[in-house]
Amino acid sequence: MLEPAAPLSPAEVEDLLRPMAAQLIWWQPPEQALRRPDRVIAQVMELGDFEMVQRLRQGLGDRRLAEVLQRAVAGWFSPRSWTYWQRKLHRHPSAPVPPLPVRRFGA
């Protein structure tokens, strides 16, 4: 697992995520997208290029990315990305991949 050399401050996390939010969360201004950093991180995991993902992993660490997977909301990940990141970030890659989050309507 890749972990950052030192934890980033909240301001440093925002500086890391701002250009990614501007590029990948096209439906919101970056300032609004940054209010939900897990959403920005998930979008990078889903749509980011190799360099963007590497910056994210080096800055935040794989543990933080795994936390985003645990809190993911339906629609954040495609089946392919979900499977990739589950296998990449969990210690037992042969374990079954948990199901994608789903939306539930009504009670």
N, C-alpha and C positions, 0 to 999 in steps of 0.2 A: 504494500500500500504506500502510495506517495503521500507524504505529509510535508507541510511547509516548514522551512527552517525556523521561523518564529511566527506566532499568531499575528494576524493583521489587525490593526485598529479598525473601528467602524468606518472611519474616514477613508482608510486605505482600501477596505472592502468596497466601499462606494466608488472610489477611483478606479478600481479594477473592473467593476461591473458596468460602470456608466457607458463606455463605448460599446460594450456588448449589448446592453439594453437598447442603445440608439440604433444598432444595426439589426437586431433580431426581434425586438418588440416594436414593430412598426406601427401598431395601432395606438400607442400611447407615447407621450413625451417621456424621455428617460427619467426625469424627476419623479413622475408618477409610477413608472415601472419599478424604480428602485425602492418604493415603499414595500414591495413584495420581493425581497431578494431571492427567495426560494424559486419563485416563478422565473426570474431571470436566469438563475443557475440551471434550472430544468430546460429552459429554451436553448441555452448554450449546449447542454448535453444532447439535446435533440437535433439541433440544426447547425451548431458551430462547426467551423473547420478545425483541422488538426491543431494549428497554432493556437487558436482561441481556447480549445479544450485544454491544451497543455498549460497555458497561462492560468486557467481556472484551477487546474489540479495543483500546480506549483504554488499558487497564491492561497488557496483554501484547503487543500488536502483532500484525499479520497474519503476520509471520514465524513467531512462536510457534505460531499456529494452523495454518500450513502444515506446521510440523514435526509437529504432532499428526496431520495427515492422512497424512503419510509413515509414521508409526509405528502407524497405526490397526490395530485388531484386528477380525476378522470380528464383525459384530453391532453395532458402535458407530454405524454410519451407515446410514440408508435410502438406496436408490438416488437418490432425489430430493435429499436433503441432500448426499450425496457429490458429485453432479454440480454442484450449486450452489456448494459450497465449493471444488471443484477449479477451476471457472471464475472464481470471485471472487478466489482467492488466488494464482493462477499468472499469470505475466506474459504468457503466450500463450493468451488465452481461446479461440482457434480450434483449439488443439491437441487431439488426441483425449483424452478423459477416461480415465485408467487404470481398470482393473476394480476393483470393490470387493474388499477382502480376503475370503478364503473360509476356512472351517475345513477342515482336512485331518485325516482319521482314518487311523491306520495309517501304514505307510511305503511 
